[in-house]
Amino acid sequence: MVADPMQREMAPRRRRMHPLAVLGLVVLGMLVGVAGLWGVVVVMQEQRAAYINPHVYVLGVDLGGLTVSQAEERLLEVADRVDAGVATLSDGETEWEAPWRDLGMTIDARSTALAAYVVGHEPADQDPRRWIRLWVGYHAVPPRLGLDVDRTRALLEELAPTLERPASPPSVALEDAEIVVTPGTAGRRLDVEASLEAVLSAAQQGRGEEPILLAFYEVPPATVDPGPLRQAVEAALAPTIDIASYDLLEDRWHNWTLGPDAMVSWLRLEGAEEAGEEPPAVVLDRAAVADTLAGLAAEMGETRGFRTAEAMDAVLAAHAAGGGAVSLAVTYAPREYTVQSGDTALTIAYRHGMPLHAFIQANPGIDLDMLRIGQVVVIPSQDVVTPHPPVPHKRIVISLEEHRLRAYENGEVVYDWLIAAGRKESPTATGVFQVLYTEESAYASLWDLTMPHFIAVYPVAPDFDNGIHALPFLSSGQRLWSGALGTDASYGCIILGVEEAETLFHWVEVGVVVVIEP
């Protein structure tokens, strides 16, 4: 079927858009889009005006999206991550390193948070060309550091005692009885506030490599006035002490006079090492006194000595009294003896005037029943048998060979009598003894003997002594050994006639030396 030509003419005709119009529409759309995007960005910038921009980090912590106050709190939580470096401190003589953190350096959270906020909020950052780089890039902000002054002061106060150097006191010495004073040296004490200023200055100047010089106060040394000490030395050297000692073994006196030359070695200064606290005092050194006495004892003989403590007390008492005379007892050291052929413990003990039990006690590690020739044994001290202070003006000498007893007073013989001594099986010991005690009538139960006017001379065993006495008698009343004077008849004691024993009994004193010779 063919369409009507009129109908074709009446149908609407479609128009084509010009290419330029199309281009204009595209451009217009792009402009509208850009304007919209610009608007969105501007709105976002305005909304972020109070917040730190994304991807801003301090000490590895992302602060993006936080307010300055929030960032400040967050930074305080990670303050221990700060590496503030090392400071060098100096006291003017030595240098040492200390971490700045130990000196009070820490993060300034407020300043650091503000520095983080500035990223993307500076005027130049309003340029749109910077926005994407700011939003997408990584921004590390170095921490801002500050000094905690209170903490730094506390740390310096804690350090102060270790740096303090006390003033050395003056040295006071005795040289040839002269007082010599050497001045002390000044000390120092840390000036905490001045040192704090030095640390603050170094921190503000960027914590440079130059050492921080700490400040100190000078502590002056004490002084000593030597005048009183010189007077004390003169007073200490003024006394004169006369010492006398009686050697009962040799029946002789030893005499010394101690003056300044001897006493100067006794002096010492007590408290001289702390002269800055209290003035020193001149005192007598007991050890030096003992040394002087040891030197005197050496002059008497190798085995002689003094009872040290007793002698020192006596000498010091005389010194305190301004001088005077002192009598010192002589003591005797143990001796060594080399065993000879035929020796037994009993013969050795009796030969040296020692009771057997004392000889046994002096040789605890030796089998005295099996002595060998050449073996060395110890002879006890003479003090064992002469324990009392001797009576120098009286002395008894007994000769076993002559069978005689002679009593001396002031060097003169006042009595000379015949005696009886111990028989062979119970001999009288020889040696130097002394009167131990006296007893008007002693009883020996072992032999049923009563011994009138008994004078104990030496111990035979514990609680058993031999001595001098009158002719004894039995409990029956029988007198023994009346005709035995001049012989060896007793059980070890020295026997006198009845009248002689009574006379000697009233003449002797405890401590009178009794020498029994072979």
C-alpha positions as CSV (number, residue, x, y, z in Angstrom):
1,M,0.0,0.0,0.0
2,V,1.4,3.4,-0.9
3,A,1.1,6.2,1.6
4,D,-0.6,9.3,0.8
5,P,1.7,12.1,-0.2
6,M,-0.2,14.6,1.9
7,Q,0.3,12.6,5.0
8,R,4.0,12.5,4.5
9,E,4.0,16.3,4.3
10,M,2.1,16.6,7.5
11,A,4.4,14.4,9.6
12,P,6.9,16.3,12.1
13,R,10.5,16.7,11.1
14,R,13.3,15.8,13.8
15,R,16.1,18.5,14.2
16,R,19.7,17.6,15.0
17,M,21.6,19.6,17.9
18,H,24.5,21.5,16.8
19,P,27.9,20.1,18.0
20,L,28.9,23.3,19.6
21,A,25.7,23.3,21.7
22,V,26.6,19.8,22.9
23,L,30.1,20.9,23.9
24,G,28.7,23.8,25.8
25,L,26.4,21.6,27.7
26,V,29.3,19.3,28.7
27,V,31.4,22.2,29.8
28,L,28.5,23.6,31.8
29,G,28.1,20.3,33.5
30,M,31.7,20.1,34.4
31,L,31.7,23.6,35.8
32,V,28.7,22.7,37.9
33,G,30.4,19.5,39.1
34,V,33.6,21.4,40.0
35,A,31.6,24.0,41.8
36,G,29.8,21.4,43.7
37,L,33.1,19.6,44.6
38,W,34.6,22.9,45.6
39,G,31.6,23.5,47.8
40,V,32.0,20.1,49.4
41,V,35.7,20.7,50.1
42,V,35.1,24.1,51.5
43,V,32.5,22.7,53.8
44,M,34.8,19.9,54.9
45,Q,37.6,22.4,55.6
46,E,35.3,24.4,57.7
47,Q,34.1,21.4,59.6
48,R,37.8,20.3,60.2
49,A,38.8,23.8,61.4
50,A,38.8,22.6,65.1
51,Y,40.5,19.2,64.4
52,I,44.0,18.1,63.5
53,N,44.2,16.9,59.9
54,P,44.4,13.2,59.0
55,H,47.8,11.4,58.9
56,V,49.5,13.8,61.4
57,Y,51.8,11.8,63.7
58,V,53.9,12.5,66.8
59,L,56.1,9.8,68.2
60,G,54.3,7.4,65.9
61,V,50.9,8.3,67.4
62,D,48.2,9.3,64.8
63,L,46.6,12.5,66.1
64,G,44.4,13.0,63.1
65,G,40.8,13.9,63.9
66,L,41.6,15.0,67.5
67,T,41.2,18.4,69.0
68,V,44.3,20.1,70.4
69,S,43.2,19.2,74.0
70,Q,42.5,15.6,73.0
71,A,45.9,15.4,71.3
72,E,47.6,16.9,74.4
73,E,46.1,14.2,76.6
74,R,47.1,11.5,74.2
75,L,50.7,12.8,74.1
76,L,50.9,12.8,77.9
77,E,50.2,9.0,77.7
78,V,53.2,8.4,75.4
79,A,55.6,10.9,77.0
80,D,57.9,8.0,78.1
81,R,58.7,7.4,74.4
82,V,60.6,10.7,74.2
83,D,64.4,10.3,73.6
84,A,65.7,13.6,74.8
85,G,69.4,12.7,74.3
86,V,72.2,12.8,76.8
87,A,73.6,15.8,78.7
88,T,77.2,16.1,80.0
89,L,77.5,17.4,83.5
90,S,80.7,18.7,85.1
91,D,81.8,19.6,88.6
92,G,84.8,21.4,87.3
93,E,87.1,18.3,87.8
94,T,85.3,15.4,86.2
95,E,82.6,15.0,83.6
96,W,79.8,12.4,83.4
97,E,76.8,11.8,81.2
98,A,73.2,11.8,82.3
99,P,70.1,11.3,80.1
100,W,68.2,14.5,79.7
101,R,65.1,12.6,80.8
102,D,66.8,12.0,84.2
103,L,67.3,15.8,84.4
104,G,63.6,16.5,84.0
105,M,63.4,16.9,80.2
106,T,60.0,15.7,78.9
107,I,57.5,16.3,76.1
108,D,55.7,19.7,76.1
109,A,52.3,18.2,75.3
110,R,50.5,21.5,74.7
111,S,53.1,22.9,72.3
112,T,53.5,19.6,70.4
113,A,49.7,19.3,70.0
114,L,49.5,22.9,68.7
115,A,52.4,22.1,66.2
116,A,50.4,19.1,65.0
117,Y,47.3,21.2,64.6
118,V,49.2,23.7,62.4
119,V,49.7,21.1,59.7
120,G,47.1,21.9,57.1
121,H,45.7,24.9,58.9
122,E,48.3,27.5,57.9
123,P,47.1,30.3,55.5
124,A,49.2,28.8,52.7
125,D,47.3,25.5,53.1
126,Q,44.0,27.2,51.9
127,D,45.4,26.7,48.4
128,P,43.2,23.8,46.9
129,R,46.3,22.5,45.2
130,R,47.7,21.5,48.6
131,W,44.5,19.8,49.9
132,I,44.9,16.4,48.5
133,R,48.6,16.2,49.4
134,L,47.7,17.3,52.9
135,W,44.8,14.8,53.3
136,V,46.6,11.8,51.8
137,G,50.3,12.4,52.8
138,Y,52.1,11.2,56.0
139,H,53.0,14.1,58.3
140,A,55.5,13.5,61.2
141,V,55.7,16.3,63.6
142,P,58.8,16.3,66.0
143,P,57.9,16.6,69.7
144,R,58.4,19.8,71.4
145,L,60.4,19.3,74.6
146,G,60.4,21.2,77.9
147,L,62.1,21.0,81.3
148,D,60.0,20.1,84.4
149,V,61.7,22.6,86.8
150,D,60.4,21.0,90.0
151,R,61.6,17.6,88.9
152,T,65.0,19.0,87.9
153,R,65.4,20.7,91.3
154,A,64.4,17.5,93.1
155,L,66.9,15.5,91.1
156,L,69.7,18.0,91.8
157,E,68.9,17.9,95.5
158,E,69.1,14.1,95.4
159,L,72.5,14.4,93.6
160,A,73.9,16.9,96.0
161,P,75.1,14.5,98.8
162,T,77.1,12.5,96.3
163,L,78.9,15.6,95.1
164,E,79.4,17.1,98.5
165,R,83.0,17.2,99.7
166,P,83.5,18.0,103.4
167,A,86.2,20.3,104.4
168,S,89.3,18.4,105.6
169,P,90.1,19.2,109.2
170,P,93.4,20.7,110.1
171,S,96.1,18.1,110.8
172,V,97.5,18.3,114.3
173,A,100.6,16.3,115.1
174,L,103.2,15.9,117.8
175,E,106.8,16.2,116.6
176,D,109.5,16.0,119.3
177,A,107.0,17.3,121.9
178,E,106.0,20.2,119.6
179,I,102.5,20.7,118.3
180,V,102.4,21.1,114.5
181,V,99.2,22.3,112.9
182,T,98.7,21.9,109.1
183,P,95.7,23.8,107.9
184,G,92.8,21.9,106.4
185,T,91.4,22.3,102.9
186,A,88.1,23.8,101.9
187,G,85.2,21.6,101.0
188,R,82.2,22.2,98.7
189,R,78.4,21.8,98.7
190,L,76.2,21.8,95.6
191,D,74.4,25.1,95.0
192,V,71.1,23.6,93.8
193,E,69.5,26.8,92.5
194,A,72.5,28.0,90.6
195,S,73.0,24.6,89.1
196,L,69.3,24.5,88.2
197,E,69.8,27.8,86.2
198,A,72.7,26.2,84.4
199,V,70.6,23.2,83.4
200,L,67.7,25.4,82.3
201,S,70.0,27.6,80.2
202,A,71.5,24.6,78.5
203,A,68.0,23.2,77.8
204,Q,66.8,26.5,76.3
205,Q,69.9,26.8,74.1
206,G,69.1,23.5,72.5
207,R,70.9,21.0,74.7
208,G,74.3,21.6,73.1
209,E,77.4,19.4,73.4
210,E,79.1,21.7,75.9
211,P,79.3,20.3,79.4
212,I,76.9,21.8,81.9
213,L,79.0,23.2,84.7
214,L,77.3,22.8,88.1
215,A,77.7,25.4,90.8
216,F,79.1,24.9,94.3
217,Y,79.3,26.7,97.6
218,E,82.7,26.6,99.3
219,V,82.8,25.1,102.8
220,P,85.8,26.6,104.7
221,P,87.9,24.3,106.9
222,A,88.0,24.6,110.7
223,T,90.9,26.1,112.6
224,V,92.8,24.9,115.7
225,D,94.4,27.1,118.3
226,P,97.7,25.2,119.2
227,G,98.2,27.2,122.4
228,P,96.1,25.1,124.8
229,L,97.6,21.9,123.3
230,R,101.2,23.1,123.9
231,Q,100.3,23.8,127.5
232,A,98.8,20.3,127.8
233,V,101.9,18.7,126.3
234,E,104.1,20.6,128.8
235,A,101.9,19.5,131.7
236,A,102.0,15.8,130.5
237,L,105.8,15.9,130.4
238,A,106.3,17.5,133.8
239,P,106.0,14.5,136.2
240,T,108.9,12.3,137.1
241,I,108.2,8.7,137.9
242,D,110.7,6.5,139.9
243,I,110.2,2.8,139.2
244,A,111.6,0.0,141.4
245,S,111.3,-3.7,140.8
246,Y,112.6,-6.5,143.0
247,D,113.9,-9.6,141.2
248,L,113.4,-12.4,143.8
249,L,115.4,-14.9,141.7
250,E,118.5,-12.7,141.8
251,D,117.7,-10.9,145.1
252,R,118.3,-7.5,143.5
253,W,116.5,-4.3,142.8
254,H,116.1,-2.7,139.4
255,N,115.5,1.0,139.4
256,W,114.6,3.5,136.6
257,T,113.6,7.2,136.5
258,L,111.2,8.2,133.8
259,G,111.1,11.8,132.7
260,P,110.2,13.8,129.5
261,D,112.4,11.8,127.2
262,A,110.6,8.5,128.1
263,M,107.1,10.1,128.4
264,V,107.1,11.9,125.0
265,S,106.5,8.6,123.3
266,W,103.3,8.2,125.4
267,L,101.6,11.3,124.2
268,R,99.1,11.3,121.4
269,L,96.3,13.6,120.2
270,E,92.8,12.2,120.6
271,G,90.3,13.6,118.1
272,A,93.0,15.1,115.9
273,E,91.4,13.6,112.8
274,E,88.1,15.4,113.6
275,A,89.8,18.6,114.7
276,G,87.1,20.6,112.9
277,E,84.4,19.3,115.3
278,E,86.1,19.4,118.7
279,P,89.6,20.5,119.6
280,P,91.9,17.5,120.0
281,A,93.1,16.5,123.5
282,V,96.5,15.4,124.6
283,V,96.2,11.9,126.2
284,L,98.5,9.2,127.3
285,D,98.6,6.1,125.0
286,R,98.4,3.0,127.2
287,A,100.0,0.9,124.4
288,A,103.0,3.3,124.3
289,V,103.3,3.0,128.1
290,A,103.2,-0.8,127.7
291,D,106.0,-0.5,125.2
292,T,108.2,1.5,127.6
293,L,107.6,-1.1,130.4
294,A,108.5,-3.9,128.0
295,G,111.8,-2.2,127.3
296,L,112.5,-1.9,131.0
297,A,111.6,-5.5,131.5
298,A,114.1,-6.5,128.8
299,E,116.8,-4.9,130.8
300,M,116.2,-7.3,133.7
301,G,116.7,-10.4,131.6
302,E,115.1,-12.4,128.8
303,T,112.5,-14.2,131.0
304,R,111.5,-11.2,133.2
305,G,108.5,-9.0,132.8
306,F,105.8,-7.1,134.5
307,R,102.1,-7.7,135.0
308,T,101.3,-5.4,132.1
309,A,97.8,-4.1,133.0
310,E,98.7,-3.8,136.7
311,A,102.0,-2.0,135.9
312,M,100.4,0.4,133.4
313,D,97.7,1.3,136.0
314,A,100.3,2.0,138.6
315,V,102.5,4.1,136.3
316,L,99.5,6.1,134.9
317,A,98.2,6.7,138.5
318,A,101.6,8.1,139.5
319,H,101.6,10.3,136.4
320,A,98.2,11.6,137.2
321,A,99.3,12.4,140.7
322,G,102.1,14.5,139.3
323,G,104.9,11.9,139.7
324,G,106.2,9.7,142.4
325,A,107.6,6.3,143.2
326,V,106.1,3.0,141.9
327,S,107.0,-0.5,142.8
328,L,106.3,-3.1,140.1
329,A,106.2,-6.8,140.6
330,V,108.5,-8.9,138.4
331,T,106.9,-11.8,136.6
332,Y,108.7,-14.7,134.9
333,A,108.0,-16.4,131.6
334,P,107.9,-20.1,131.1
335,R,111.1,-21.7,129.9
336,E,112.1,-24.6,127.7
337,Y,114.2,-27.6,128.8
338,T,115.8,-30.3,126.7
339,V,115.4,-33.8,128.2
340,Q,118.7,-35.4,129.2
341,S,119.7,-39.0,129.9
342,G,118.1,-40.2,133.1
343,D,115.4,-37.5,133.3
344,T,111.9,-38.2,134.4
345,A,109.0,-35.8,134.8
346,L,109.5,-35.9,138.6
347,T,113.2,-35.2,138.5
348,I,112.8,-32.4,136.0
349,A,110.0,-30.8,138.0
350,Y,111.9,-31.0,141.3
351,R,115.2,-29.8,139.7
352,H,113.5,-26.6,138.6
353,G,111.6,-26.1,141.7
354,M,108.2,-26.9,140.3
355,P,105.5,-29.2,141.7
356,L,104.9,-32.2,139.5
357,H,101.2,-31.3,138.8
358,A,102.2,-27.8,137.6
359,F,104.8,-29.4,135.2
360,I,102.2,-31.8,133.9
361,Q,99.7,-29.0,133.3
362,A,102.4,-27.0,131.3
363,N,102.9,-29.9,128.9
364,P,99.4,-31.1,128.0
365,G,100.4,-32.7,124.6
366,I,103.4,-34.7,125.9
367,D,103.4,-38.2,127.4
368,L,105.6,-37.5,130.4
369,D,105.9,-41.2,131.1
370,M,107.7,-41.7,127.8
371,L,110.2,-38.9,127.6
372,R,113.0,-39.1,125.0
373,I,116.5,-37.6,125.1
374,G,116.5,-34.3,123.2
375,Q,112.8,-33.8,123.6
376,V,111.8,-30.2,124.5
377,V,109.5,-29.7,127.4
378,V,108.1,-26.6,129.1
379,I,109.1,-25.5,132.6
380,P,106.2,-23.5,134.1
381,S,106.6,-19.8,135.0
382,Q,108.3,-19.1,138.3
383,D,105.0,-17.3,139.2
384,V,103.4,-20.6,139.8
385,V,105.4,-21.1,143.0
386,T,105.9,-17.4,143.9
387,P,102.4,-16.0,143.5
388,H,102.6,-13.3,146.2
389,P,104.4,-9.9,146.1
390,P,107.9,-10.6,147.6
391,V,109.1,-9.1,150.9
392,P,112.5,-7.8,149.7
393,H,114.1,-7.1,153.1
394,K,113.6,-10.6,154.4
395,R,114.9,-13.9,152.8
396,I,115.4,-17.5,153.9
397,V,118.1,-19.7,152.4
398,I,118.2,-23.4,153.0
399,S,121.2,-25.6,152.1
400,L,120.3,-29.2,151.8
401,E,123.9,-30.2,151.6
402,E,124.8,-28.4,154.9
403,H,121.4,-29.1,156.5
404,R,121.1,-25.5,157.6
405,L,118.5,-22.7,157.4
406,R,119.7,-19.1,157.4
407,A,117.3,-16.2,157.7
408,Y,118.4,-12.8,156.4
409,E,117.0,-9.4,157.2
410,N,118.2,-6.3,155.3
411,G,121.1,-8.5,154.0
412,E,122.2,-9.6,157.5
413,V,121.9,-13.1,158.9
414,V,119.6,-13.1,161.9
415,Y,119.1,-16.8,162.3
416,D,121.2,-19.8,161.4
417,W,119.8,-23.2,162.5
418,L,120.3,-27.0,161.8
419,I,117.5,-28.7,160.0
420,A,116.3,-32.1,158.8
421,A,115.2,-32.4,155.1
422,G,113.3,-34.9,153.0
423,R,114.5,-38.5,152.8
424,K,115.6,-40.0,149.4
425,E,112.2,-41.5,148.6
426,S,110.4,-38.2,149.3
427,P,113.1,-35.5,148.7
428,T,112.8,-31.8,149.4
429,A,112.4,-29.8,146.2
430,T,115.0,-27.3,145.3
431,G,114.3,-23.9,143.8
432,V,113.1,-20.4,144.7
433,F,109.8,-20.3,146.6
434,Q,108.1,-18.0,149.1
435,V,106.0,-18.2,152.2
436,L,102.5,-19.0,150.9
437,Y,100.7,-18.9,154.2
438,T,101.3,-19.8,157.9
439,E,99.3,-22.1,160.2
440,E,99.8,-22.4,164.0
441,S,99.2,-26.1,163.9
442,A,98.8,-28.1,160.7
443,Y,97.7,-31.7,160.4
444,A,98.8,-34.2,157.8
445,S,96.3,-37.0,157.8
446,L,98.3,-39.1,155.4
447,W,100.9,-39.6,158.1
448,D,98.8,-38.7,161.2
449,L,101.3,-35.9,161.9
450,T,100.6,-32.6,163.7
451,M,103.1,-30.0,162.5
452,P,103.5,-27.0,164.9
453,H,104.2,-23.6,163.5
454,F,103.8,-24.6,159.9
455,I,105.1,-22.3,157.2
456,A,103.9,-23.4,153.7
457,V,106.6,-23.0,151.1
458,Y,105.7,-24.9,147.9
459,P,102.8,-27.0,146.6
460,V,103.3,-30.7,146.1
461,A,99.8,-31.4,144.8
462,P,96.6,-29.5,144.7
463,D,95.7,-28.6,148.3
464,F,98.9,-30.2,149.6
465,D,102.0,-28.1,150.5
466,N,105.4,-28.8,151.9
467,G,106.9,-26.3,154.3
468,I,108.9,-25.5,157.4
469,H,107.7,-26.6,160.8
470,A,108.8,-27.8,164.2
471,L,109.4,-31.4,165.1
472,P,106.1,-33.1,164.5
473,F,104.2,-35.5,166.7
474,L,101.7,-38.2,166.2
475,S,98.2,-38.3,167.6
476,S,99.6,-40.4,170.4
477,G,101.7,-37.5,171.4
478,Q,105.0,-39.1,170.3
479,R,107.5,-36.5,169.0
480,L,109.2,-37.6,165.8
481,W,112.8,-37.1,164.6
482,S,114.1,-35.4,167.7
483,G,117.6,-36.7,167.0
484,A,117.3,-36.4,163.2
485,L,118.3,-32.7,162.8
486,G,121.2,-32.6,160.4
487,T,119.9,-35.6,158.4
488,D,117.4,-36.5,155.7
489,A,114.5,-37.8,157.7
490,S,111.2,-36.1,156.8
491,Y,108.6,-36.7,154.1
492,G,109.8,-33.6,152.2
493,C,109.3,-30.7,154.7
494,I,112.1,-28.8,156.4
495,I,112.2,-29.6,160.2
496,L,113.4,-27.2,162.8
497,G,113.7,-27.5,166.6
498,V,110.6,-26.5,168.6
499,E,111.9,-23.2,169.8
500,E,113.5,-22.3,166.4
501,A,110.3,-23.1,164.5
502,E,108.3,-20.8,166.8
503,T,110.8,-18.0,166.5
504,L,110.8,-18.3,162.6
505,F,107.0,-18.5,162.6
506,H,106.7,-15.1,164.2
507,W,109.4,-13.6,162.1
508,V,108.2,-14.5,158.6
509,E,105.6,-12.8,156.5
510,V,103.6,-14.1,153.5
511,G,105.7,-13.4,150.5
512,V,109.1,-13.8,152.1
513,V,111.4,-15.6,149.6
514,V,112.6,-19.1,150.5
515,V,115.5,-20.4,148.5
516,I,116.2,-24.1,148.8
517,E,119.6,-25.0,147.5
518,P,120.9,-28.6,146.7
